[in-house]
């Protein structure tokens, strides 16, 4: 999950900041390499708690 989300977000934000310029791929790859470990750590650290909250919210609405 962290890979896909990080991939999509870094492509989008890099495109918003730079546009379709020469060197886009290298700029995106650098952003991705810095962001993915952080995204993984956040997903690993907060994932179980967020899943528990989501389950509680789903039980309340049914």
PyMOL Python script that loads the backbone (N, CA, C, O; Angstrom):
from pymol import cmd

cmd.read_pdbstr("""\
ATOM      1  N   UNK A   1       0.822  -1.188   0.000  1.00  0.00           N
ATOM      2  CA  UNK A   1       0.000   0.000   0.000  1.00  0.00           C
ATOM      3  C   UNK A   1       0.871   1.258   0.000  1.00  0.00           C
ATOM      4  O   UNK A   1       0.585   2.215  -0.720  1.00  0.00           O
ATOM      5  N   UNK A   2       1.924   1.254   0.802  1.00  0.00           N
ATOM      6  CA  UNK A   2       2.778   2.441   0.851  1.00  0.00           C
ATOM      7  C   UNK A   2       3.455   2.689  -0.492  1.00  0.00           C
ATOM      8  O   UNK A   2       3.649   3.838  -0.887  1.00  0.00           O
ATOM      9  N   UNK A   3       3.815   1.617  -1.195  1.00  0.00           N
ATOM     10  CA  UNK A   3       4.459   1.764  -2.508  1.00  0.00           C
ATOM     11  C   UNK A   3       3.527   2.452  -3.495  1.00  0.00           C
ATOM     12  O   UNK A   3       3.915   3.421  -4.148  1.00  0.00           O
ATOM     13  N   UNK A   4       2.301   1.955  -3.606  1.00  0.00           N
ATOM     14  CA  UNK A   4       1.354   2.499  -4.584  1.00  0.00           C
ATOM     15  C   UNK A   4       0.993   3.943  -4.242  1.00  0.00           C
ATOM     16  O   UNK A   4       1.016   4.812  -5.113  1.00  0.00           O
ATOM     17  N   UNK A   5       0.666   4.196  -2.995  1.00  0.00           N
ATOM     18  CA  UNK A   5       0.299   5.552  -2.603  1.00  0.00           C
ATOM     19  C   UNK A   5       1.465   6.513  -2.807  1.00  0.00           C
ATOM     20  O   UNK A   5       1.276   7.613  -3.326  1.00  0.00           O
ATOM     21  N   UNK A   6       2.644   6.115  -2.412  1.00  0.00           N
ATOM     22  CA  UNK A   6       3.818   6.967  -2.572  1.00  0.00           C
ATOM     23  C   UNK A   6       4.112   7.211  -4.050  1.00  0.00           C
ATOM     24  O   UNK A   6       4.431   8.332  -4.446  1.00  0.00           O
ATOM     25  N   UNK A   7       4.005   6.166  -4.858  1.00  0.00           N
ATOM     26  CA  UNK A   7       4.222   6.294  -6.300  1.00  0.00           C
ATOM     27  C   UNK A   7       3.281   7.329  -6.894  1.00  0.00           C
ATOM     28  O   UNK A   7       3.718   8.254  -7.579  1.00  0.00           O
ATOM     29  N   UNK A   8       1.998   7.174  -6.632  1.00  0.00           N
ATOM     30  CA  UNK A   8       1.004   8.076  -7.217  1.00  0.00           C
ATOM     31  C   UNK A   8       1.143   9.501  -6.699  1.00  0.00           C
ATOM     32  O   UNK A   8       1.051  10.452  -7.475  1.00  0.00           O
ATOM     33  N   UNK A   9       1.361   9.657  -5.414  1.00  0.00           N
ATOM     34  CA  UNK A   9       1.453  11.000  -4.842  1.00  0.00           C
ATOM     35  C   UNK A   9       2.708  11.728  -5.309  1.00  0.00           C
ATOM     36  O   UNK A   9       2.644  12.921  -5.607  1.00  0.00           O
ATOM     37  N   UNK A  10       3.843  11.044  -5.379  1.00  0.00           N
ATOM     38  CA  UNK A  10       5.055  11.730  -5.815  1.00  0.00           C
ATOM     39  C   UNK A  10       4.994  12.092  -7.290  1.00  0.00           C
ATOM     40  O   UNK A  10       5.499  13.142  -7.687  1.00  0.00           O
ATOM     41  N   UNK A  11       4.380  11.234  -8.116  1.00  0.00           N
ATOM     42  CA  UNK A  11       4.203  11.592  -9.532  1.00  0.00           C
ATOM     43  C   UNK A  11       3.338  12.837  -9.639  1.00  0.00           C
ATOM     44  O   UNK A  11       3.676  13.774 -10.362  1.00  0.00           O
ATOM     45  N   UNK A  12       2.228  12.848  -8.926  1.00  0.00           N
ATOM     46  CA  UNK A  12       1.293  13.962  -9.001  1.00  0.00           C
ATOM     47  C   UNK A  12       1.916  15.270  -8.493  1.00  0.00           C
ATOM     48  O   UNK A  12       1.828  16.298  -9.164  1.00  0.00           O
ATOM     49  N   UNK A  13       2.531  15.233  -7.334  1.00  0.00           N
ATOM     50  CA  UNK A  13       3.104  16.451  -6.755  1.00  0.00           C
ATOM     51  C   UNK A  13       4.291  16.950  -7.579  1.00  0.00           C
ATOM     52  O   UNK A  13       4.458  18.156  -7.758  1.00  0.00           O
ATOM     53  N   UNK A  14       5.115  16.028  -8.080  1.00  0.00           N
ATOM     54  CA  UNK A  14       6.223  16.440  -8.938  1.00  0.00           C
ATOM     55  C   UNK A  14       5.697  17.101 -10.200  1.00  0.00           C
ATOM     56  O   UNK A  14       6.243  18.108 -10.650  1.00  0.00           O
ATOM     57  N   UNK A  15       4.642  16.540 -10.773  1.00  0.00           N
ATOM     58  CA  UNK A  15       4.046  17.136 -11.975  1.00  0.00           C
ATOM     59  C   UNK A  15       3.451  18.509 -11.672  1.00  0.00           C
ATOM     60  O   UNK A  15       3.620  19.437 -12.463  1.00  0.00           O
ATOM     61  N   UNK A  16       2.767  18.655 -10.555  1.00  0.00           N
ATOM     62  CA  UNK A  16       2.193  19.956 -10.178  1.00  0.00           C
ATOM     63  C   UNK A  16       3.299  20.996 -10.006  1.00  0.00           C
ATOM     64  O   UNK A  16       3.166  22.132 -10.461  1.00  0.00           O
ATOM     65  N   UNK A  17       4.392  20.603  -9.346  1.00  0.00           N
ATOM     66  CA  UNK A  17       5.470  21.556  -9.071  1.00  0.00           C
ATOM     67  C   UNK A  17       6.302  21.897 -10.295  1.00  0.00           C
ATOM     68  O   UNK A  17       6.708  23.047 -10.462  1.00  0.00           O
ATOM     69  N   UNK A  18       6.566  20.910 -11.162  1.00  0.00           N
ATOM     70  CA  UNK A  18       7.495  21.132 -12.270  1.00  0.00           C
ATOM     71  C   UNK A  18       6.839  21.148 -13.639  1.00  0.00           C
ATOM     72  O   UNK A  18       7.344  21.789 -14.560  1.00  0.00           O
ATOM     73  N   UNK A  19       5.717  20.449 -13.782  1.00  0.00           N
ATOM     74  CA  UNK A  19       5.125  20.269 -15.097  1.00  0.00           C
ATOM     75  C   UNK A  19       5.895  19.194 -15.863  1.00  0.00           C
ATOM     76  O   UNK A  19       6.746  18.502 -15.303  1.00  0.00           O
ATOM     77  N   UNK A  20       5.583  19.068 -17.142  1.00  0.00           N
ATOM     78  CA  UNK A  20       6.229  18.056 -17.983  1.00  0.00           C
ATOM     79  C   UNK A  20       7.528  18.634 -18.542  1.00  0.00           C
ATOM     80  O   UNK A  20       7.586  19.032 -19.705  1.00  0.00           O
ATOM     81  N   UNK A  21       8.551  18.677 -17.725  1.00  0.00           N
ATOM     82  CA  UNK A  21       9.831  19.267 -18.107  1.00  0.00           C
ATOM     83  C   UNK A  21      10.861  18.174 -18.361  1.00  0.00           C
ATOM     84  O   UNK A  21      10.680  17.016 -17.983  1.00  0.00           O
ATOM     85  N   UNK A  22      11.939  18.578 -19.008  1.00  0.00           N
ATOM     86  CA  UNK A  22      13.058  17.659 -19.179  1.00  0.00           C
ATOM     87  C   UNK A  22      13.610  17.321 -17.791  1.00  0.00           C
ATOM     88  O   UNK A  22      13.777  18.206 -16.953  1.00  0.00           O
ATOM     89  N   UNK A  23      13.883  16.072 -17.561  1.00  0.00           N
ATOM     90  CA  UNK A  23      14.381  15.638 -16.266  1.00  0.00           C
ATOM     91  C   UNK A  23      13.277  15.306 -15.279  1.00  0.00           C
ATOM     92  O   UNK A  23      13.543  15.066 -14.102  1.00  0.00           O
ATOM     93  N   UNK A  24      12.031  15.293 -15.758  1.00  0.00           N
ATOM     94  CA  UNK A  24      10.912  14.994 -14.864  1.00  0.00           C
ATOM     95  C   UNK A  24      11.103  13.651 -14.175  1.00  0.00           C
ATOM     96  O   UNK A  24      10.921  13.544 -12.963  1.00  0.00           O
ATOM     97  N   UNK A  25      11.469  12.625 -14.942  1.00  0.00           N
ATOM     98  CA  UNK A  25      11.604  11.284 -14.370  1.00  0.00           C
ATOM     99  C   UNK A  25      12.643  11.247 -13.256  1.00  0.00           C
ATOM    100  O   UNK A  25      12.415  10.622 -12.220  1.00  0.00           O
ATOM    101  N   UNK A  26      13.766  11.899 -13.454  1.00  0.00           N
ATOM    102  CA  UNK A  26      14.811  11.894 -12.424  1.00  0.00           C
ATOM    103  C   UNK A  26      14.352  12.645 -11.168  1.00  0.00           C
ATOM    104  O   UNK A  26      14.624  12.212 -10.048  1.00  0.00           O
ATOM    105  N   UNK A  27      13.665  13.756 -11.358  1.00  0.00           N
ATOM    106  CA  UNK A  27      13.136  14.499 -10.206  1.00  0.00           C
ATOM    107  C   UNK A  27      12.099  13.677  -9.458  1.00  0.00           C
ATOM    108  O   UNK A  27      12.087  13.646  -8.227  1.00  0.00           O
ATOM    109  N   UNK A  28      11.220  13.003 -10.218  1.00  0.00           N
ATOM    110  CA  UNK A  28      10.217  12.160  -9.579  1.00  0.00           C
ATOM    111  C   UNK A  28      10.883  11.006  -8.839  1.00  0.00           C
ATOM    112  O   UNK A  28      10.526  10.720  -7.696  1.00  0.00           O
ATOM    113  N   UNK A  29      11.851  10.335  -9.478  1.00  0.00           N
ATOM    114  CA  UNK A  29      12.516   9.185  -8.855  1.00  0.00           C
ATOM    115  C   UNK A  29      13.189   9.584  -7.544  1.00  0.00           C
ATOM    116  O   UNK A  29      13.152   8.831  -6.571  1.00  0.00           O
ATOM    117  N   UNK A  30      13.792  10.743  -7.517  1.00  0.00           N
ATOM    118  CA  UNK A  30      14.452  11.217  -6.289  1.00  0.00           C
ATOM    119  C   UNK A  30      13.412  11.451  -5.189  1.00  0.00           C
ATOM    120  O   UNK A  30      13.611  11.052  -4.042  1.00  0.00           O
ATOM    121  N   UNK A  31      12.313  12.096  -5.548  1.00  0.00           N
ATOM    122  CA  UNK A  31      11.244  12.333  -4.567  1.00  0.00           C
ATOM    123  C   UNK A  31      10.695  11.005  -4.056  1.00  0.00           C
ATOM    124  O   UNK A  31      10.458  10.846  -2.858  1.00  0.00           O
ATOM    125  N   UNK A  32      10.494  10.056  -4.961  1.00  0.00           N
ATOM    126  CA  UNK A  32       9.963   8.751  -4.578  1.00  0.00           C
ATOM    127  C   UNK A  32      10.919   8.028  -3.624  1.00  0.00           C
ATOM    128  O   UNK A  32      10.479   7.466  -2.621  1.00  0.00           O
ATOM    129  N   UNK A  33      12.209   8.038  -3.925  1.00  0.00           N
ATOM    130  CA  UNK A  33      13.175   7.340  -3.075  1.00  0.00           C
ATOM    131  C   UNK A  33      13.259   7.934  -1.671  1.00  0.00           C
ATOM    132  O   UNK A  33      13.511   7.214  -0.705  1.00  0.00           O
ATOM    133  N   UNK A  34      13.050   9.230  -1.559  1.00  0.00           N
ATOM    134  CA  UNK A  34      13.031   9.851  -0.233  1.00  0.00           C
ATOM    135  C   UNK A  34      11.714   9.595   0.496  1.00  0.00           C
ATOM    136  O   UNK A  34      11.699   9.433   1.716  1.00  0.00           O
ATOM    137  N   UNK A  35      10.615   9.559  -0.247  1.00  0.00           N
ATOM    138  CA  UNK A  35       9.296   9.468   0.379  1.00  0.00           C
ATOM    139  C   UNK A  35       8.885   8.045   0.737  1.00  0.00           C
ATOM    140  O   UNK A  35       8.192   7.843   1.734  1.00  0.00           O
ATOM    141  N   UNK A  36       9.293   7.057  -0.050  1.00  0.00           N
ATOM    142  CA  UNK A  36       8.796   5.704   0.174  1.00  0.00           C
ATOM    143  C   UNK A  36       9.152   5.143   1.558  1.00  0.00           C
ATOM    144  O   UNK A  36       8.272   4.581   2.211  1.00  0.00           O
ATOM    145  N   UNK A  37      10.385   5.266   2.032  1.00  0.00           N
ATOM    146  CA  UNK A  37      10.657   4.746   3.386  1.00  0.00           C
ATOM    147  C   UNK A  37       9.800   5.404   4.465  1.00  0.00           C
ATOM    148  O   UNK A  37       9.370   4.750   5.415  1.00  0.00           O
ATOM    149  N   UNK A  38       9.559   6.691   4.308  1.00  0.00           N
ATOM    150  CA  UNK A  38       8.719   7.403   5.280  1.00  0.00           C
ATOM    151  C   UNK A  38       7.281   6.914   5.183  1.00  0.00           C
ATOM    152  O   UNK A  38       6.621   6.698   6.199  1.00  0.00           O
ATOM    153  N   UNK A  39       6.794   6.740   3.946  1.00  0.00           N
ATOM    154  CA  UNK A  39       5.434   6.237   3.755  1.00  0.00           C
ATOM    155  C   UNK A  39       5.279   4.840   4.349  1.00  0.00           C
ATOM    156  O   UNK A  39       4.254   4.529   4.956  1.00  0.00           O
ATOM    157  N   UNK A  40       6.295   4.005   4.175  1.00  0.00           N
ATOM    158  CA  UNK A  40       6.246   2.658   4.731  1.00  0.00           C
ATOM    159  C   UNK A  40       6.201   2.724   6.260  1.00  0.00           C
ATOM    160  O   UNK A  40       5.403   2.029   6.889  1.00  0.00           O
ATOM    161  N   UNK A  41       7.034   3.537   6.840  1.00  0.00           N
ATOM    162  CA  UNK A  41       7.078   3.662   8.299  1.00  0.00           C
ATOM    163  C   UNK A  41       5.745   4.173   8.846  1.00  0.00           C
ATOM    164  O   UNK A  41       5.263   3.670   9.861  1.00  0.00           O
ATOM    165  N   UNK A  42       5.156   5.148   8.196  1.00  0.00           N
ATOM    166  CA  UNK A  42       3.864   5.677   8.622  1.00  0.00           C
ATOM    167  C   UNK A  42       2.785   4.610   8.490  1.00  0.00           C
ATOM    168  O   UNK A  42       1.976   4.434   9.401  1.00  0.00           O
ATOM    169  N   UNK A  43       2.764   3.895   7.366  1.00  0.00           N
ATOM    170  CA  UNK A  43       1.772   2.832   7.167  1.00  0.00           C
ATOM    171  C   UNK A  43       1.925   1.737   8.207  1.00  0.00           C
ATOM    172  O   UNK A  43       0.935   1.259   8.762  1.00  0.00           O
ATOM    173  N   UNK A  44       3.142   1.346   8.469  1.00  0.00           N
ATOM    174  CA  UNK A  44       3.410   0.286   9.440  1.00  0.00           C
ATOM    175  C   UNK A  44       3.047   0.730  10.852  1.00  0.00           C
ATOM    176  O   UNK A  44       2.488  -0.045  11.628  1.00  0.00           O
ATOM    177  N   UNK A  45       3.364   1.970  11.180  1.00  0.00           N
ATOM    178  CA  UNK A  45       3.133   2.473  12.535  1.00  0.00           C
ATOM    179  C   UNK A  45       1.663   2.770  12.818  1.00  0.00           C
ATOM    180  O   UNK A  45       1.158   2.433  13.888  1.00  0.00           O
ATOM    181  N   UNK A  46       0.982   3.390  11.876  1.00  0.00           N
ATOM    182  CA  UNK A  46      -0.376   3.841  12.114  1.00  0.00           C
ATOM    183  C   UNK A  46      -1.449   2.954  11.507  1.00  0.00           C
ATOM    184  O   UNK A  46      -2.625   3.094  11.842  1.00  0.00           O
ATOM    185  N   UNK A  47      -1.065   2.043  10.620  1.00  0.00           N
ATOM    186  CA  UNK A  47      -2.024   1.192   9.927  1.00  0.00           C
ATOM    187  C   UNK A  47      -2.959   0.419  10.836  1.00  0.00           C
ATOM    188  O   UNK A  47      -4.174   0.483  10.647  1.00  0.00           O
ATOM    189  N   UNK A  48      -2.435  -0.318  11.827  1.00  0.00           N
ATOM    190  CA  UNK A  48      -3.321  -1.093  12.700  1.00  0.00           C
ATOM    191  C   UNK A  48      -4.321  -0.221  13.468  1.00  0.00           C
ATOM    192  O   UNK A  48      -5.486  -0.594  13.604  1.00  0.00           O
ATOM    193  N   UNK A  49      -3.886   0.910  13.960  1.00  0.00           N
ATOM    194  CA  UNK A  49      -4.775   1.800  14.712  1.00  0.00           C
ATOM    195  C   UNK A  49      -5.859   2.375  13.796  1.00  0.00           C
ATOM    196  O   UNK A  49      -7.025   2.455  14.181  1.00  0.00           O
ATOM    197  N   UNK A  50      -5.469   2.770  12.595  1.00  0.00           N
ATOM    198  CA  UNK A  50      -6.438   3.318  11.647  1.00  0.00           C
ATOM    199  C   UNK A  50      -7.428   2.247  11.217  1.00  0.00           C
ATOM    200  O   UNK A  50      -8.613   2.536  11.054  1.00  0.00           O
ATOM    201  N   UNK A  51      -6.960   1.004  11.029  1.00  0.00           N
ATOM    202  CA  UNK A  51      -7.857  -0.094  10.668  1.00  0.00           C
ATOM    203  C   UNK A  51      -8.872  -0.348  11.785  1.00  0.00           C
ATOM    204  O   UNK A  51     -10.047  -0.600  11.515  1.00  0.00           O
ATOM    205  N   UNK A  52      -8.418  -0.282  13.035  1.00  0.00           N
ATOM    206  CA  UNK A  52      -9.327  -0.482  14.167  1.00  0.00           C
ATOM    207  C   UNK A  52     -10.385   0.620  14.224  1.00  0.00           C
ATOM    208  O   UNK A  52     -11.558   0.344  14.478  1.00  0.00           O
ATOM    209  N   UNK A  53      -9.978   1.847  13.992  1.00  0.00           N
ATOM    210  CA  UNK A  53     -10.926   2.959  13.977  1.00  0.00           C
ATOM    211  C   UNK A  53     -11.940   2.775  12.846  1.00  0.00           C
ATOM    212  O   UNK A  53     -13.135   3.002  13.039  1.00  0.00           O
ATOM    213  N   UNK A  54     -11.472   2.371  11.686  1.00  0.00           N
ATOM    214  CA  UNK A  54     -12.360   2.149  10.545  1.00  0.00           C
ATOM    215  C   UNK A  54     -13.367   1.048  10.845  1.00  0.00           C
ATOM    216  O   UNK A  54     -14.539   1.165  10.487  1.00  0.00           O
ATOM    217  N   UNK A  55     -12.923  -0.013  11.495  1.00  0.00           N
ATOM    218  CA  UNK A  55     -13.850  -1.096  11.861  1.00  0.00           C
ATOM    219  C   UNK A  55     -14.921  -0.599  12.825  1.00  0.00           C
ATOM    220  O   UNK A  55     -16.098  -0.924  12.670  1.00  0.00           O
ATOM    221  N   UNK A  56     -14.519   0.181  13.808  1.00  0.00           N
ATOM    222  CA  UNK A  56     -15.499   0.723  14.762  1.00  0.00           C
ATOM    223  C   UNK A  56     -16.509   1.626  14.057  1.00  0.00           C
ATOM    224  O   UNK A  56     -17.706   1.565  14.339  1.00  0.00           O
ATOM    225  N   UNK A  57     -16.031   2.452  13.154  1.00  0.00           N
ATOM    226  CA  UNK A  57     -16.933   3.333  12.421  1.00  0.00           C
ATOM    227  C   UNK A  57     -17.889   2.538  11.534  1.00  0.00           C
ATOM    228  O   UNK A  57     -19.065   2.886  11.423  1.00  0.00           O
ATOM    229  N   UNK A  58     -17.399   1.487  10.911  1.00  0.00           N
ATOM    230  CA  UNK A  58     -18.272   0.671  10.063  1.00  0.00           C
ATOM    231  C   UNK A  58     -19.319  -0.059  10.888  1.00  0.00           C
ATOM    232  O   UNK A  58     -20.457  -0.205  10.441  1.00  0.00           O
ATOM    233  N   UNK A  59     -18.968  -0.512  12.063  1.00  0.00           N
ATOM    234  CA  UNK A  59     -19.941  -1.201  12.927  1.00  0.00           C
ATOM    235  C   UNK A  59     -21.016  -0.238  13.408  1.00  0.00           C
ATOM    236  O   UNK A  59     -22.162  -0.646  13.595  1.00  0.00           O
ATOM    237  N   UNK A  60     -20.676   1.020  13.611  1.00  0.00           N
ATOM    238  CA  UNK A  60     -21.641   2.003  14.080  1.00  0.00           C
ATOM    239  C   UNK A  60     -22.661   2.355  13.005  1.00  0.00           C
ATOM    240  O   UNK A  60     -23.798   2.701  13.326  1.00  0.00           O
ATOM    241  N   UNK A  61     -22.277   2.273  11.749  1.00  0.00           N
ATOM    242  CA  UNK A  61     -23.186   2.674  10.687  1.00  0.00           C
ATOM    243  C   UNK A  61     -24.089   1.539  10.206  1.00  0.00           C
ATOM    244  O   UNK A  61     -25.038   1.790   9.464  1.00  0.00           O
ATOM    245  N   UNK A  62     -23.819   0.307  10.608  1.00  0.00           N
ATOM    246  CA  UNK A  62     -24.659  -0.808  10.165  1.00  0.00           C
ATOM    247  C   UNK A  62     -25.647  -1.209  11.216  1.00  0.00           C
ATOM    248  O   UNK A  62     -26.432  -2.134  11.004  1.00  0.00           O
TER     249      UNK A  62
END
""", "prot")
cmd.dss("prot")
cmd.show_as("cartoon", "prot")
cmd.util.cbc("prot")
cmd.orient("prot")
